[in-house]
Amino acid sequence: MSSLRAGFTLIELLVVIAIIAILAAILFPVFATAREKARQTTCSANLKQLGLAIVQYEQDYDEYPPNGESRTNSTNGWAGQIYPYVKSKASYVCPDDQTPGASTSYLYNRNILNNTTPMTYGVTNYGTYPIAKYGSVAKTIVLCEIVGSAGYDISDPNPLDAASDLHITPGAAGCFSPDGLGGVGTSYDPFTTSYGTTSVACSQSNNNATPSCYNPTFTIMYATGYPSNYPSGFSNAILFNGPLGRHSGGANYLMADGHVKWFVGTQVSGGGNNPTSGSCGVSNTAANSNCTQPGSSVTWSIY
């Protein structure tokens, strides 16, 4: 008669454990990548929703994009301005944004603001360039990703409420949702006012690697990775949360025509408007939308 085996030997158990460990080592990074891809997709969907809201806003205001309600020559308050078209706070927050109580994970292109047109508070289509002015709506950035923007209510429409994103009480800081120029060579970039404080901003110049802040708790930073013309003399600790974007080394961007696309930082030209036709940008100026050199797939310049 043959005898039945009572169990596995130690060697057999060790072999099984080793095989399981190898499979786990192979599969866990795949699962992590899949989860991150899902968060990136959700973030992209959020930006698409905000883009549709901005397009609807433009249709209601003769093709002028939101300008916020700020008294600081800025487009802060854009998030609250389009909230009636979005009607969802969740659409403003990227799932990869770990900011406690984040109000929005996105920053508005301040180049859209027409500084030569005085704002009339309460008339929301003043102070911005019309869409027809843009050199290429498919290449012009409207929103990018950030971290650290919290403490205000984008759904509160009362401009006299200090917690509202549209807060414009005379003599006080106004509007909180942030704007910027892509993070290169600009003072007050990214710019915002912060709930419970007055005129909060950080500034930095090409020759000053140490930023000066009115409020040392200022934490808003780009989550995009360094842009193509990032000045080497700048401190990366104040404008960016790292050299790479938060989604697999890149970040999502909303374009002026409403489409959303993922780019690594080196494909993006940050900086102020460049009205010179065909220019690829120098120093603090973004590449023109007609620039064909590497590093200019999309631009912060509206021209």
C-alpha positions as CSV (number, residue, x, y, z in Angstrom):
1,M,0.0,0.0,0.0
2,S,1.2,3.5,-0.8
3,S,1.2,6.0,2.0
4,L,-0.5,9.4,1.6
5,R,1.6,12.6,2.1
6,A,0.6,14.6,5.2
7,G,1.6,18.0,3.8
8,F,4.2,20.2,2.0
9,T,7.8,20.1,2.8
10,L,9.5,23.3,4.0
11,I,11.3,23.6,0.6
12,E,8.0,23.5,-1.2
13,L,6.4,26.1,1.0
14,L,9.4,28.4,0.5
15,V,9.2,28.0,-3.3
16,V,5.5,28.9,-3.2
17,I,6.2,31.9,-1.0
18,A,9.0,33.0,-3.3
19,I,6.7,32.7,-6.4
20,I,4.0,34.8,-4.7
21,A,6.6,37.5,-3.7
22,I,7.9,37.7,-7.3
23,L,4.3,38.0,-8.7
24,A,3.5,40.7,-6.1
25,A,6.7,42.6,-7.0
26,I,5.7,42.5,-10.7
27,L,2.0,43.4,-10.2
28,F,2.0,46.0,-7.4
29,P,3.7,48.7,-9.6
30,V,1.2,47.9,-12.3
31,F,-1.7,48.4,-9.9
32,A,-0.1,51.7,-8.7
33,T,0.3,52.9,-12.2
34,A,-3.3,52.0,-13.0
35,R,-4.6,53.9,-9.9
36,E,-2.5,57.0,-10.9
37,K,-3.8,56.8,-14.4
38,A,-7.4,56.7,-13.1
39,R,-6.6,59.8,-10.9
40,Q,-5.1,61.6,-13.9
41,T,-8.2,60.8,-16.0
42,T,-10.5,62.1,-13.2
43,C,-8.4,65.3,-13.1
44,S,-8.6,65.6,-16.9
45,A,-12.4,65.2,-16.7
46,N,-12.5,68.0,-14.1
47,L,-10.6,70.3,-16.4
48,K,-12.9,69.4,-19.2
49,Q,-15.9,70.3,-17.1
50,L,-14.4,73.6,-16.1
51,G,-13.5,74.3,-19.8
52,L,-17.1,73.8,-20.8
53,A,-18.2,76.2,-18.1
54,I,-15.7,78.8,-19.3
55,V,-17.0,78.4,-22.9
56,Q,-20.6,78.8,-21.7
57,Y,-19.5,81.9,-19.8
58,E,-17.9,83.3,-22.9
59,Q,-21.1,82.7,-24.9
60,D,-23.1,84.7,-22.3
61,Y,-20.6,87.5,-22.3
62,D,-19.9,88.2,-26.0
63,E,-16.8,85.9,-26.2
64,Y,-15.0,87.5,-23.2
65,P,-13.6,84.9,-20.8
66,P,-13.9,85.3,-17.0
67,N,-11.8,88.0,-15.4
68,G,-12.5,87.5,-11.7
69,E,-13.5,90.4,-9.5
70,S,-10.1,91.3,-8.1
71,R,-9.0,94.8,-7.2
72,T,-5.4,93.8,-7.7
73,N,-5.1,93.8,-11.5
74,S,-5.5,90.1,-11.5
75,T,-8.0,87.5,-12.5
76,N,-8.5,86.0,-9.0
77,G,-12.1,84.9,-8.4
78,W,-12.4,83.2,-11.8
79,A,-13.5,79.9,-10.0
80,G,-16.4,81.4,-8.3
81,Q,-17.3,83.3,-11.4
82,I,-17.9,80.2,-13.4
83,Y,-19.4,78.1,-10.5
84,P,-23.1,78.7,-11.7
85,Y,-22.1,76.8,-14.9
86,V,-20.3,74.0,-13.0
87,K,-22.5,73.5,-9.9
88,S,-20.0,71.0,-8.3
89,K,-17.2,71.8,-5.9
90,A,-15.7,68.4,-6.7
91,S,-14.9,69.4,-10.3
92,Y,-12.4,71.9,-9.0
93,V,-10.2,69.5,-7.1
94,C,-7.8,67.0,-8.6
95,P,-7.7,63.6,-6.7
96,D,-3.9,63.9,-6.5
97,D,-4.1,67.2,-4.7
98,Q,-3.4,66.5,-1.1
99,T,-4.0,70.1,0.1
100,P,-6.2,69.9,3.2
101,G,-9.6,71.4,2.4
102,A,-8.5,72.3,-1.2
103,S,-10.9,74.8,-2.8
104,T,-9.3,74.4,-6.3
105,S,-6.4,72.5,-7.8
106,Y,-6.2,74.7,-10.8
107,L,-4.7,78.1,-11.7
108,Y,-5.9,80.6,-14.4
109,N,-3.8,82.2,-17.1
110,R,-3.4,85.8,-16.1
111,N,-2.3,86.8,-19.6
112,I,-6.0,86.7,-20.5
113,L,-6.4,89.9,-18.5
114,N,-6.3,93.1,-20.5
115,N,-4.5,95.5,-18.3
116,T,-5.3,98.4,-20.5
117,T,-9.1,98.0,-19.9
118,P,-10.1,99.2,-16.5
119,M,-12.3,96.7,-14.6
120,T,-15.8,97.7,-13.8
121,Y,-16.7,95.8,-10.7
122,G,-20.0,93.9,-11.1
123,V,-19.7,93.9,-14.9
124,T,-17.9,90.7,-15.4
125,N,-16.9,90.9,-19.1
126,Y,-14.5,93.8,-18.6
127,G,-10.8,93.4,-18.2
128,T,-10.1,90.5,-20.5
129,Y,-9.2,90.0,-24.2
130,P,-12.0,88.5,-26.4
131,I,-11.4,85.0,-27.8
132,A,-11.1,86.5,-31.3
133,K,-7.9,88.2,-30.1
134,Y,-6.0,84.9,-29.5
135,G,-3.4,83.8,-31.9
136,S,-4.2,80.1,-31.5
137,V,-7.0,79.0,-29.1
138,A,-5.7,75.4,-29.4
139,K,-2.3,76.3,-28.1
140,T,-3.2,78.9,-25.4
141,I,-3.3,77.6,-21.8
142,V,-6.3,78.6,-19.7
143,L,-5.9,76.4,-16.6
144,C,-3.0,74.4,-15.2
145,E,-2.5,72.3,-12.1
146,I,-1.4,73.6,-8.6
147,V,-1.3,72.6,-5.0
148,G,-2.0,74.6,-1.8
149,S,-5.1,76.7,-2.8
150,A,-7.6,76.4,0.1
151,G,-9.7,78.3,2.6
152,Y,-12.4,80.0,0.4
153,D,-15.8,79.0,-0.9
154,I,-16.1,78.9,-4.7
155,S,-19.9,78.3,-4.4
156,D,-20.6,81.4,-2.4
157,P,-21.9,84.2,-4.8
158,N,-22.0,86.9,-2.2
159,P,-19.2,89.4,-3.0
160,L,-19.5,91.0,0.5
161,D,-18.9,87.7,2.3
162,A,-15.2,87.4,3.2
163,A,-15.3,83.6,2.6
164,S,-16.6,84.0,-0.9
165,D,-14.2,83.5,-3.9
166,L,-15.9,86.6,-5.3
167,H,-15.1,88.7,-2.2
168,I,-14.7,92.4,-3.3
169,T,-15.3,94.4,-0.1
170,P,-13.9,97.9,-0.8
171,G,-10.6,98.4,0.9
172,A,-10.0,94.7,1.6
173,A,-8.3,91.9,-0.2
174,G,-10.5,90.5,-2.9
175,C,-10.9,87.1,-4.6
176,F,-9.0,84.0,-3.8
177,S,-8.8,81.5,-6.7
178,P,-5.3,81.9,-8.0
179,D,-3.8,83.0,-11.3
180,G,-0.3,83.1,-12.8
181,L,1.9,83.2,-15.9
182,G,3.4,79.8,-15.9
183,G,6.0,80.3,-13.2
184,V,8.8,82.0,-15.0
185,G,10.3,85.4,-14.3
186,T,7.2,87.0,-12.8
187,S,6.5,88.7,-9.5
188,Y,3.3,87.6,-7.8
189,D,3.3,84.3,-9.5
190,P,1.3,82.3,-8.7
191,F,-0.8,85.1,-7.3
192,T,-3.7,84.9,-4.9
193,T,-5.2,86.5,-1.9
194,S,-5.7,84.2,1.0
195,Y,-8.7,83.8,3.2
196,G,-8.4,85.9,6.4
197,T,-5.4,87.9,5.2
198,T,-4.8,90.9,3.0
199,S,-3.0,91.0,-0.4
200,V,-0.9,87.8,0.0
201,A,1.7,87.1,-2.7
202,C,5.2,86.0,-3.2
203,S,7.6,87.8,-5.6
204,Q,10.8,86.8,-7.1
205,S,13.1,88.2,-9.9
206,N,15.7,86.6,-12.1
207,N,18.5,87.8,-9.9
208,N,16.8,86.9,-6.6
209,A,16.7,83.2,-5.7
210,T,15.2,84.0,-2.3
211,P,11.5,85.0,-2.7
212,S,9.9,87.6,-0.4
213,C,6.4,86.9,0.9
214,Y,4.0,89.1,2.7
215,N,2.7,85.9,4.3
216,P,5.1,83.2,5.3
217,T,2.4,80.6,5.1
218,F,1.9,81.2,1.4
219,T,1.9,77.7,-0.1
220,I,0.4,77.8,-3.6
221,M,2.8,76.1,-6.1
222,Y,2.7,74.8,-9.6
223,A,2.2,71.0,-9.9
224,T,3.3,71.0,-13.6
225,G,7.0,70.5,-13.5
226,Y,9.5,73.2,-14.7
227,P,8.5,74.8,-18.0
228,S,10.7,74.9,-21.0
229,N,12.2,78.4,-20.3
230,Y,12.5,78.0,-16.5
231,P,15.2,80.4,-15.3
232,S,18.1,78.6,-13.7
233,G,18.6,81.3,-11.0
234,F,15.1,80.8,-9.6
235,S,14.4,79.0,-6.4
236,N,12.3,75.9,-7.2
237,A,10.9,75.7,-3.6
238,I,8.5,78.7,-3.9
239,L,7.0,78.3,-7.4
240,F,7.0,74.5,-8.0
241,N,6.3,71.5,-5.8
242,G,9.0,69.6,-7.9
243,P,10.8,69.5,-11.2
244,L,8.2,67.1,-12.6
245,G,4.4,67.2,-12.8
246,R,2.2,65.3,-10.5
247,H,0.7,62.9,-13.1
248,S,3.5,60.5,-14.2
249,G,5.9,63.3,-14.6
250,G,3.6,65.7,-16.4
251,A,0.3,67.5,-15.8
252,N,-3.1,68.2,-17.4
253,Y,-3.8,71.5,-19.1
254,L,-7.0,73.2,-20.4
255,M,-6.6,75.0,-23.7
256,A,-8.7,78.0,-24.8
257,D,-10.6,76.0,-27.3
258,G,-11.9,73.7,-24.5
259,H,-9.7,70.6,-25.0
260,V,-7.6,69.1,-22.3
261,K,-4.2,67.5,-22.8
262,W,-1.3,66.1,-20.7
263,F,2.2,67.6,-21.2
264,V,5.5,67.4,-19.5
265,G,6.9,70.7,-18.3
266,T,9.4,71.1,-21.0
267,Q,6.7,71.1,-23.7
268,V,5.1,74.2,-22.1
269,S,6.3,77.8,-22.6
270,G,5.6,79.8,-19.4
271,G,5.8,83.5,-19.0
272,G,4.1,86.8,-20.0
273,N,2.4,87.6,-23.3
274,N,4.6,87.8,-26.4
275,P,2.8,89.8,-29.1
276,T,5.7,89.4,-31.6
277,S,4.6,87.2,-34.4
278,G,6.5,84.0,-34.6
279,S,8.7,84.7,-31.6
280,C,9.8,81.7,-29.5
281,G,10.0,83.7,-26.3
282,V,13.0,85.0,-24.3
283,S,13.6,85.3,-20.6
284,N,10.3,86.1,-18.9
285,T,8.2,86.0,-22.0
286,A,6.2,83.0,-23.3
287,A,6.7,81.7,-26.8
288,N,4.3,83.0,-29.5
289,S,1.7,80.5,-30.4
290,N,3.3,80.2,-33.9
291,C,6.7,79.1,-32.5
292,T,7.7,75.7,-33.9
293,Q,10.9,75.2,-31.8
294,P,11.0,72.4,-29.2
295,G,9.5,73.3,-25.9
296,S,6.6,75.3,-27.3
297,S,3.8,72.7,-27.8
298,V,1.6,75.1,-25.8
299,T,2.1,78.6,-24.4
300,W,0.9,80.9,-21.8
301,S,0.9,83.8,-24.3
302,I,-2.5,84.4,-25.9
303,Y,-0.7,85.6,-29.1
